[in-house]
Amino acid sequence: MFTDRFDLRSFAVCALCFSFPAAAGSVQADDAATYRTLAKEHAPALVTVKFLLRMESQYGKRESENEITGIMIDPKGLILCANSRLGGARRGGSVTPLDMKILIGDDIEGIPAKVLARDTELDLAWVKIKDPGDRTFRFIDLSKSAQPQVGDKILALRRMAKFFDRTPVVSDGRIAGHARKPRELLIPSGLTLEPGQPVFAENGKLVGVVVLQLPEDDEIEANPTAFMAMRQDILSGLILPTAQIASATERAKLSTEEDEDDEEDENDGTPDAPSKPASNDDEDD
């Protein structure tokens, strides 16, 4: 559980976080096989993360049921999500995801899971199935990445809402720019995107995942007009490259393992081993 404060950033998240404007794209007849192959190979790794989000602040307490799409990145049940869609970008009081379940395929009951770690700067969160047992899951391999150049074609994959049977949808666009600050980010055009959505090259390798990138709180408060002027840049659907995601995932795993080792040492009455500072914000539900 983490604690923050409600301010202008919260308003920005509500306005910007959950969808990006659509731009018209065209589908050529030659692309049909690429669309079908991408959906067949990678749609099974797009799972539904269902949870209850509890928000407590000086204004009171409320809860809401939520469903987002996560990306299975490990055959034993590690799932990548956008931190902002798990309540991680909200400010003020405490925000806690509860009763988390992972729905895979036609499953309507769900498998219990928990938030393993968060990286608020990168807008990433890792969710872990609590007890996968002997099961293995279809996943997207972060080691098989693509590095497109400006002008190259890309394809995005998402699931529609429950009302539309969570149907997988493929759309295409191109890389329109390559930002270096505040970190390396790819800027697409011709796509409808949302935080947490995977983007692929035509060969099916992962280009990256869409993330929400916002200035620090003090920057927003000091100059809200300048922040609103960045709206188009923020809404362009920024793609965090796969290499950064893979590195952040390894840091999250290492930090989690160190925390588990510390807990075991405490239970055994042995001194804690020194640990490296982690760049992610760990959280459990």
C-alpha positions as CSV (number, residue, x, y, z in Angstrom):
1,M,0.0,0.0,0.0
2,F,1.3,3.5,-0.8
3,T,0.3,7.0,0.3
4,D,0.1,10.2,-1.8
5,R,-2.0,13.3,-2.0
6,F,-4.7,14.4,-4.3
7,D,-3.9,17.5,-6.4
8,L,-3.8,18.7,-9.9
9,R,-2.0,15.6,-11.0
10,S,-5.0,13.5,-10.0
11,F,-7.1,15.6,-12.3
12,A,-4.6,15.1,-15.1
13,V,-4.6,11.3,-14.6
14,C,-8.4,11.2,-14.8
15,A,-8.3,13.3,-18.0
16,L,-5.3,11.6,-19.7
17,C,-4.5,8.2,-18.3
18,F,-7.1,5.9,-19.7
19,S,-7.3,6.6,-23.4
20,F,-5.5,8.3,-26.3
21,P,-7.1,9.8,-29.3
22,A,-7.7,7.6,-32.3
23,A,-6.1,8.3,-35.7
24,A,-7.4,6.7,-38.8
25,G,-5.3,3.9,-40.2
26,S,-5.6,1.8,-43.3
27,V,-5.4,-2.0,-43.7
28,Q,-4.0,-3.3,-47.0
29,A,-5.0,-6.7,-48.2
30,D,-1.4,-7.9,-47.9
31,D,-1.5,-7.2,-44.1
32,A,-4.3,-9.8,-43.5
33,A,-1.9,-12.6,-42.7
34,T,0.2,-10.4,-40.4
35,Y,-2.9,-9.4,-38.5
36,R,-4.0,-13.0,-38.1
37,T,-0.6,-14.3,-37.1
38,L,-0.1,-11.5,-34.5
39,A,-3.5,-12.2,-32.9
40,K,-3.0,-16.0,-32.9
41,E,0.4,-15.8,-31.4
42,H,0.1,-13.1,-28.8
43,A,-3.6,-12.6,-27.9
44,P,-3.5,-15.5,-25.5
45,A,-0.8,-13.7,-23.4
46,L,-3.2,-10.7,-23.0
47,V,-5.0,-11.5,-19.7
48,T,-7.7,-9.7,-17.8
49,V,-6.7,-8.3,-14.4
50,K,-9.8,-7.9,-12.3
51,F,-9.6,-6.1,-8.9
52,L,-11.3,-3.9,-6.4
53,L,-9.6,-0.5,-6.0
54,R,-10.0,1.0,-2.5
55,M,-9.3,4.7,-2.2
56,E,-9.1,6.5,1.2
57,S,-8.3,10.1,1.8
58,Q,-9.4,13.1,4.0
59,Y,-12.5,13.2,1.9
60,G,-13.6,9.7,2.8
61,K,-13.4,6.2,1.5
62,R,-14.7,4.6,-1.7
63,E,-14.2,1.4,-3.7
64,S,-14.7,0.6,-7.4
65,E,-14.5,-2.6,-9.4
66,N,-11.9,-2.4,-12.2
67,E,-10.8,-4.5,-15.1
68,I,-7.6,-3.9,-17.1
69,T,-5.6,-5.9,-19.6
70,G,-2.2,-7.2,-18.5
71,I,0.6,-8.9,-20.4
72,M,1.8,-12.3,-19.3
73,I,5.6,-12.1,-19.5
74,D,6.5,-15.4,-17.7
75,P,5.1,-18.9,-18.1
76,K,4.7,-19.2,-14.3
77,G,2.3,-16.3,-14.0
78,L,4.2,-12.9,-13.9
79,I,2.0,-10.2,-15.5
80,L,3.0,-6.7,-16.6
81,C,0.5,-3.8,-16.3
82,A,0.5,-0.1,-16.5
83,N,1.0,1.3,-13.0
84,S,-1.4,4.2,-13.7
85,R,-4.2,1.8,-14.4
86,L,-3.7,0.1,-11.1
87,G,-4.2,3.3,-9.2
88,G,-0.5,4.1,-9.1
89,A,-0.7,7.6,-10.5
90,R,-3.4,8.8,-8.1
91,R,-2.4,11.2,-5.4
92,G,-3.8,11.6,-1.9
93,G,-4.5,9.2,0.9
94,S,-4.1,5.5,0.3
95,V,-4.9,3.5,-2.9
96,T,-5.0,-0.2,-2.6
97,P,-5.9,-2.9,-5.2
98,L,-7.8,-5.7,-3.4
99,D,-9.2,-9.1,-4.3
100,M,-7.2,-9.4,-7.5
101,K,-8.0,-12.1,-9.9
102,I,-6.5,-13.0,-13.3
103,L,-8.9,-14.2,-16.0
104,I,-7.3,-16.2,-18.8
105,G,-9.1,-17.3,-21.9
106,D,-12.7,-18.3,-21.2
107,D,-12.2,-18.4,-17.4
108,I,-14.8,-16.4,-15.5
109,E,-13.7,-17.3,-12.0
110,G,-10.2,-16.0,-12.1
111,I,-6.9,-17.0,-10.4
112,P,-5.9,-15.1,-7.2
113,A,-3.0,-12.7,-7.7
114,K,-1.1,-9.9,-6.0
115,V,0.8,-6.8,-6.9
116,L,4.5,-7.8,-6.7
117,A,6.2,-4.5,-7.5
118,R,5.7,-1.0,-9.0
119,D,7.9,1.4,-10.9
120,T,6.1,4.8,-10.8
121,E,8.6,6.6,-13.1
122,L,8.2,4.1,-15.9
123,D,4.5,3.5,-15.3
124,L,5.0,-0.2,-14.9
125,A,3.6,-2.7,-12.3
126,W,4.1,-6.4,-12.0
127,V,1.3,-8.7,-10.8
128,K,2.0,-12.3,-9.8
129,I,-0.4,-15.3,-9.7
130,K,-0.2,-16.5,-6.1
131,D,-0.3,-20.2,-6.7
132,P,0.2,-21.3,-10.4
133,G,0.8,-24.9,-9.3
134,D,1.9,-27.0,-12.3
135,R,0.2,-24.7,-14.8
136,T,2.2,-22.8,-17.4
137,F,0.8,-19.9,-19.4
138,R,1.2,-18.4,-22.8
139,F,3.5,-15.4,-22.6
140,I,5.3,-12.7,-24.5
141,D,9.1,-13.1,-24.4
142,L,10.8,-9.8,-23.4
143,S,14.1,-11.2,-24.8
144,K,12.7,-11.2,-28.3
145,S,12.5,-7.5,-29.0
146,A,12.4,-5.3,-32.1
147,Q,14.0,-1.8,-32.5
148,P,12.1,0.0,-35.2
149,Q,13.3,3.2,-36.8
150,V,11.2,6.4,-37.5
151,G,8.9,5.5,-40.4
152,D,8.8,1.8,-39.7
153,K,5.4,0.0,-39.4
154,I,4.2,-1.2,-36.0
155,L,1.1,-3.1,-34.8
156,A,-0.7,-2.8,-31.5
157,L,-2.8,-5.5,-29.9
158,R,-5.5,-5.0,-27.3
159,R,-8.6,-6.6,-25.8
160,M,-12.0,-4.9,-26.0
161,A,-14.1,-4.5,-22.8
162,K,-16.1,-7.3,-21.2
163,F,-19.3,-6.1,-22.9
164,F,-17.6,-7.0,-26.3
165,D,-16.4,-10.4,-25.0
166,R,-12.8,-9.1,-24.6
167,T,-12.2,-9.5,-28.3
168,P,-8.6,-9.1,-29.4
169,V,-8.1,-6.2,-31.8
170,V,-5.0,-5.5,-34.0
171,S,-4.3,-2.0,-35.4
172,D,-1.4,-0.6,-37.3
173,G,0.6,2.6,-37.5
174,R,4.2,3.8,-37.8
175,I,6.9,5.2,-35.6
176,A,6.7,8.9,-36.0
177,G,9.5,10.0,-33.5
178,H,12.1,8.9,-31.1
179,A,12.4,10.9,-27.8
180,R,15.4,10.8,-25.6
181,K,14.0,12.7,-22.5
182,P,12.8,12.2,-19.9
183,R,13.9,8.7,-21.1
184,E,14.0,6.8,-24.4
185,L,10.5,6.7,-25.8
186,L,9.0,5.9,-29.2
187,I,6.2,8.1,-30.5
188,P,3.7,6.4,-32.8
189,S,1.2,7.7,-35.3
190,G,-2.0,6.2,-36.8
191,L,-2.9,4.2,-33.7
192,T,-5.4,4.1,-30.9
193,L,-3.5,3.3,-27.8
194,E,-3.9,3.0,-24.0
195,P,-1.5,2.6,-21.1
196,G,-0.3,-1.0,-20.8
197,Q,-0.9,-2.0,-24.4
198,P,1.8,-3.9,-26.2
199,V,3.2,-2.8,-29.6
200,F,4.9,-5.1,-32.1
201,A,7.0,-5.0,-35.2
202,E,5.7,-6.8,-38.3
203,N,7.8,-9.8,-37.5
204,G,5.9,-10.3,-34.3
205,K,8.7,-9.2,-31.9
206,L,7.8,-6.8,-29.1
207,V,8.6,-3.1,-29.7
208,G,7.5,-2.0,-26.3
209,V,4.5,-1.1,-24.1
210,V,2.5,2.1,-24.0
211,V,3.1,4.1,-20.8
212,L,1.8,7.3,-19.2
213,Q,4.6,9.9,-18.7
214,L,3.8,12.9,-16.5
215,P,6.0,15.6,-15.1
216,E,6.8,15.6,-11.3
217,D,4.1,17.1,-9.0
218,D,6.1,20.2,-8.3
219,E,6.5,20.9,-12.0
220,I,2.8,20.6,-12.6
221,E,1.9,22.8,-9.7
222,A,4.5,25.4,-10.6
223,N,3.2,25.8,-14.1
224,P,-0.1,24.1,-14.8
225,T,-0.5,26.1,-18.1
226,A,2.7,24.6,-19.5
227,F,1.5,21.2,-18.4
228,M,-1.7,21.5,-20.4
229,A,0.3,22.7,-23.4
230,M,2.0,19.3,-23.3
231,R,-1.3,17.5,-23.7
232,Q,-0.7,16.5,-27.3
233,D,2.7,15.1,-26.5
234,I,1.3,13.1,-23.5
235,L,-1.6,11.9,-25.4
236,S,0.4,10.6,-28.4
237,G,0.7,7.2,-26.8
238,L,4.3,7.0,-25.7
239,I,6.0,3.6,-26.1
240,L,8.6,2.4,-23.6
241,P,11.1,0.2,-25.5
242,T,11.3,-3.5,-24.6
243,A,14.9,-3.3,-23.4
244,Q,13.9,-0.8,-20.6
245,I,11.0,-3.0,-19.7
246,A,13.2,-6.1,-19.5
247,S,15.8,-4.3,-17.3
248,A,13.0,-2.9,-15.0
249,T,11.5,-6.4,-14.7
250,E,14.8,-7.9,-13.6
251,R,15.2,-5.1,-10.9
252,A,11.7,-5.8,-9.7
253,K,12.4,-9.5,-9.4
254,L,15.7,-8.9,-7.6
255,S,14.1,-6.4,-5.2
256,T,11.3,-8.9,-4.4
257,E,13.7,-11.7,-3.8
258,E,15.7,-9.6,-1.5
259,D,12.6,-8.7,0.5
260,E,11.6,-12.3,0.8
261,D,15.1,-13.2,1.9
262,D,15.0,-10.5,4.6
263,E,11.6,-11.8,5.8
264,E,13.1,-15.3,6.1
265,D,16.1,-13.9,8.0
266,E,13.9,-12.2,10.4
267,N,11.9,-15.3,11.0
268,D,15.1,-17.3,11.6
269,G,16.5,-14.6,13.9
270,T,19.6,-14.1,11.7
271,P,20.9,-10.6,10.7
272,D,19.6,-9.0,7.5
273,A,22.0,-9.1,4.5
274,P,22.7,-5.7,2.9
275,S,20.6,-5.1,-0.2
276,K,20.9,-2.9,-3.2
277,P,18.5,0.0,-3.5
278,A,15.7,-0.8,-5.9
279,S,14.3,1.5,-8.5
280,N,10.8,0.1,-8.2
281,D,8.2,0.7,-5.5
282,D,7.2,-2.6,-4.1
283,E,3.6,-3.2,-3.0
284,D,1.6,-6.2,-1.9
285,D,-2.2,-6.4,-1.7
